[in-house]
Amino acid sequence: MTPTNLIEQYGPRESMEYDVVIVGGGPAGLSAAIRLKQQAAEKGVELGVCVLEKGSEIGAHILSGAVMDPIALNELIPDWKQQGAPLNTPVTEDRFLFLTKDGARKVPGWALPASLHNHGNYVISLANVVRWLGTQAEALGVEIFPGFAAAEILYRDDGSVKGVATGNLGLGKNGEPTDHFQLGMELHAKYTLFCEGSRGNLGRQLNAKYQLDKDCDPQSYALGIKELWEIDPAKHQPGLVMHTAGWPLESDTYGGSFLYHLENNQVMVGFVVGLGYQNPYLSPFEEFQRYKTHPAIRTFLEGGKRISYGARAITAGGLVSLPKLVFPGGALLGCDAGFLNAPRIKGSHAAIKSGMLAAEAAFAALQAGRQGDELQAYPQAFKSSWLHQELHGARNFKQWMSKGLYMGTLMVGIEDKLFRGKAPWTLHHQHADHECLRPAADYTPIVYPKPDGKLTFDRLSSVFISNTNHEENQPAHLTLKDPSVPVGINLTTYAGPESRYCPAQVYEFVKNEDGSDRLQINAQNCVHCKTCDIKDPTQNIVWTPPEGGGGPNYPNM
């Protein structure tokens, strides 16, 4: 059945009215909700604010490095320490290594660019910080609905955004209602703020409808893969922040690693690969496993225990790829827009600040009796903020690094040391990531070592400890526009890259009884990283939200 037919048979959908509906319970969405309620309390007015979160709880789908700059949190909740925010581990040392297969060269502190100086920052679990922000928002009267995925944008007759509808529950694999069927609910608002994270499903639709990205460069993404380890206390150095570049990636492939020491003998180890890579045989997951075998890395992990695993796309194009932020009835916030500062490897402070700026614009509009128009005060405030200044100084980073590790490092260093982020030129992204993949005939297959189950692992055992789960009897949330493309084009021309770029073994090419190939989609494994939506060379894969509550359940990633 189509959504329209379901509404005709089971409808109408129930609806709820709010002043502001916020889609996504991450740092941007919760900060916007908090700032709206703060302003309402200051003015002594009532304001209805709700947050929809597709994860089973606030923080369930949050994954980040993360080293956090508290600059925006200081503005949002100045007494965050007294309020118990889980920023417990101040950075004690910055360490950057250039890796070769067997060696490592440490960059002296004086030579590190300003973006990699983390004095005053904290090693955090962003999932736990977000959970704390959720309690702050609820204490102010924000209504939070975890386990409800916003699946549809609702529009007024004049074309402005009216709100969103949550996904239907209880549909079987065939799309027909089961005995547990329940229509989604409509949430109407004077303004709707979209904070879905990188490559947001509704954000993409808004981009297309309002042509928000027509005046900016193609967006650039990366895939971040992360594990949480408990290590030998003798090897633990709370506050140590270590980054690497080089091996195991070739010098023409953008990427690098992080290893951050938290409290409680825990370290976060992760690997980032830019999704503009050309070699279809490259597997970001396998490169991450190889990376952990380097002597400079394995020394920390050997004798330890892997606790959790996850992966997430990163919106990394920077200022030149930032779309128009507003449209009639709403705005894009956080990584749904692309505020991450790639050279700093930080986005949470930017997400919080964008949430505050959008909230202030929305509150002023509501106080003036407006609704459904463009919140022009939001992009205007952004352009005069410290966040814009920070991103302007970082605007050329990804473009330089796309020219190769050595040339990129040299030019980034020149911009940092000589121009202090004020270089008189701006470089531009020329291609979307899916356009960059080259035919497999141009490359030699990469033979990756088998996992040992102690330091290196396979994908299925990794997905298992991400606590990923989906209701099995539901329509597949990963579909193909044309079922013939995976074999006819992707396998034939690119050697089936979806079987390698996915970090969760969702996509497998298997043999039919007659010996022909077919693509098998294991949607149950999906960790919602969105890599397939970004990197598929034919843009044939369609990612849509599964039933609310499905996906990973990260404990403290």
C-alpha positions, -999 to +999 in steps of 0.1 A: +000+000+000+011+036-006+012+060+023-017+079+007-038+047+006-029+039+042-041+073+053-073+069+033-080+035+049-068+041+085-067+079+087-067+106+093-034+108+112-035+123+146-017+156+148-001+178+175+007+215+173+039+231+185+056+264+181+089+246+170+094+210+160+130+198+160+140+167+140+170+150+156+181+147+192+218+154+187+239+183+200+224+208+174+187+198+180+189+197+218+209+229+220+182+246+199+155+233+221+173+244+253+180+279+239+143+283+228+132+274+263+158+296+280+146+326+260+109+318+267+117+317+304+136+350+302+106+367+285+080+349+307+062+334+277+049+299+269+066+281+240+058+246+228+090+227+217+094+191+208+123+170+197+119+138+176+147+112+178+148+081+157+171+063+181+156+041+209+168+067+233+186+101+233+223+093+224+216+058+209+227+069+174+254+094+185+289+086+175+319+109+174+356+109+182+355+131+203+375+160+216+352+188+225+359+225+225+336+238+252+333+273+237+296+269+226+286+250+257+300+278+278+276+301+260+246+278+262+249+265+298+277+286+315+275+265+347+278+232+329+304+219+353+282+225+383+253+209+364+273+177+360+281+177+323+302+147+315+333+165+303+356+148+327+390+144+309+408+176+299+434+171+271+469+167+286+489+161+254+486+165+217+506+139+196+507+137+158+524+109+140+532+104+103+531+066+098+550+044+074+543+006+074+568+000+103+578+034+115+564+066+129+576+102+129+563+125+156+556+161+145+572+185+171+547+206+189+558+239+174+552+225+139+516+215+146+490+237+130+468+257+154+438+234+145+455+205+163+463+223+195+437+210+221+447+228+253+414+237+271+394+209+253+380+177+267+381+140+256+344+130+258+318+105+248+295+127+227+267+102+232+269+108+270+271+146+265+240+144+244+222+123+270+231+150+295+218+177+272+186+157+269+181+159+307+187+197+306+162+201+278+135+181+296+141+200+328+132+232+308+099+216+295+110+203+261+090+173+250+114+146+237+101+116+217+128+090+213+120+060+190+101+081+165+116+087+131+105+117+111+097+101+078+079+127+058+079+165+054+045+182+055+039+214+035+014+242+036-005+252+005+019+281+000+048+256-002+063+263+032+072+236+056+043+228+080+060+201+101+068+164+098+050+131+101+065+101+119+069+068+102+041+042+102+045+013+126+036-023+120+040-027+083+051-061+071+079-068+047+054-067+018+043-032+028+009-044+040-004-035+075+000-062+102-021-067+133+002-042+150-002-014+124-003+021+136-003+053+115+024+078+120+016+111+137+018+146+123+036+173+142+028+208+130+049+238+138+053+274+130+090+265+124+106+231+119+144+227+125+162+198+108+191+184+128+194+148+115+232+146+113+253+140+082+234+132+050+200+137+066+172+119+048+148+149+050+176+174+046+183+159+012+147+163+002+147+199+014+179+206-006+162+193-037+129+211-032+143+245-024+176+242-043+195+251-011+228+239-026+226+256-060+251+283-050+277+262-031+303+235-040+294+198-040+294+185-005+323+163+006+320+135+031+342+111+050+334+078+068+345+076+104+348+041+120+353+038+157+359+013+184+359+018+222+385-002+241+393-009+277+431-011+280+457-021+304+459+006+332+496+007+328+492+019+292+465+044+300+473+081+297+441+101+305+438+131+282+463+119+256+450+130+221+469+112+193+463+116+155+481+100+126+483+103+088+499+081+062+499+043+064+479+022+058+464+046+032+482+055+000+494+091-001+467+101-027+438+090-004+425+115+022+422+101+057+438+096+091+432+082+126+425+092+161+433+076+195+419+094+225+423+084+261+392+088+282+388+081+319+383+046+334+411+030+313+392+035+281+404+047+248+385+056+216+403+045+185+390+054+151+398+058+114+385+084+089+386+079+051+374+107+028+347+093+005+362+110-025+386+081-029+391+067-064+401+030-059+370+008-058+390-020-041+396+001-010+377-010+021+377+017+049+368-010+074+397-032+064+421-002+064+410+005+099+418-030+110+452-028+094+459+005+111+455-011+145+484-035+138+509-007+135+535-009+163+527+027+175+490+018+178+489-019+189+511-011+219+482+006+235+456-020+225+473-053+231+460-070+262+429-048+261+393-056+253+371-041+226+338-029+241+319-012+213+319-005+176+302+020+153+305+040+121+291+073+108+294+095+077+310+129+084+300+161+065+334+176+058+330+200+028+333+231+051+322+266+044+324+264+006+299+235+006+275+250+031+240+252+016+215+279+021+205+274+057+169+285+056+137+279+036+100+288+042+091+274+075+124+260+087+162+256+088+191+232+086+213+229+116+245+210+126+258+183+103+225+183+084+239+215+069+277+208+073+292+230+100+320+205+109+356+220+111+375+193+092+411+203+102+401+206+138+383+172+136+355+188+156+319+194+150+300+192+183+308+228+193+297+240+158+265+220+161+257+235+195+264+270+182+243+266+151+214+253+173+217+284+194+217+308+164+187+291+148+168+291+181+174+328+186+162+336+151+131+314+155+122+329+189+125+364+176+102+355+147+076+339+170+077+370+193+070+391+162+040+369+154+056+354+123+054+318+111+062+298+080+087+323+065+125+322+061+145+328+093+169+352+076+183+363+110+199+328+114+223+329+085+229+366+092+239+358+128+261+330+116+280+352+093+289+376+121+297+348+146+330+332+158+318+300+141+319+316+106+353+331+113+366+297+124+352+279+093+364+307+070+399+301+082+395+263+075+378+266+042+407+253+020+417+223+041+399+195+024+407+208-010+444+209-003+444+175+012+426+161-018+458+168-037+477+142-017+491+138+018+524+156+012+513+185-010+482+189+012+502+189+044+526+215+030+500+239+018+478+236+050+510+243+070+517+274+048+482+287+052+483+281+090+518+295+097+521+323+072+485+334+067+469+325+101+439+312+083+435+344+062+449+332+029+438+355+000+425+326-020+396+301-018+398+267-033+367+248-045+354+212-045+349+201-081+331+168-078+307+150-055+322+119-038+302+094-059+317+108-091+353+101-080+353+063-081+373+049-111+368+016-129+383-014-113+403-022-144+426+008-134+436-009-101+449-040-086+427-057-060+438-051-024+445-083-004+436-076+033+449-098+061+424-121+079+413-108+114+429-124+144+399-118+167+421-101+193+433-069+177+415-071+143+380-082+137+354-090+110+324-069+102+297-091+116+313-094+150+317-057+150+281-050+141+271-074+170+288-051+196+271-020+181+239-035+195+222-029+161+187-043+157+158-037+134+123-052+135+127-079+109+091-079+096+091-044+081+097-030+046+134-028+038+147+007+045+174+002+019+161+000-016+173+002-052+159+025-079+169+000-105+176-036-094+197-043-125+223-016-117+244-034-089+254-063-112+250-046-146+271-015-137+286-016-102+299-052-103+309-051-139+327-017-139+337-011-103+340-047-089+310-042-066+323-014-043+292-015-021+305-048-006+336-029+006+326+007+014+298-005+038+313-010+073+285-033+084+283-060+057+249-049+045+258-054+008+270-088-005+273-102-040+262-138-040+257-164-067+223-176-079+217-213-086+224-207-123+258-191-115+247-155-121+254-128-096+229-108-075+232-082-048+220-093-014+210-065+010+213-074+047+194-044+060+193-058+095+230-050+098+227-013+089+243+011+114+228+041+097+262+055+086+248+067+052+279+057+033+260+038+007+238+069+001+269+089-005+294+067-023+272+046-046+287+056-080+253+053-097+233+069-068+210+039-071+207+031-034+180+048-015+183+051+023+151+058+042+145+057+080+134+023+093+109+020+121+118+043+150+141+028+175+158+006+149+196+008+142+225+008+166+223+014+203+256+029+213+263+029+250+289+056+254+303+063+219 
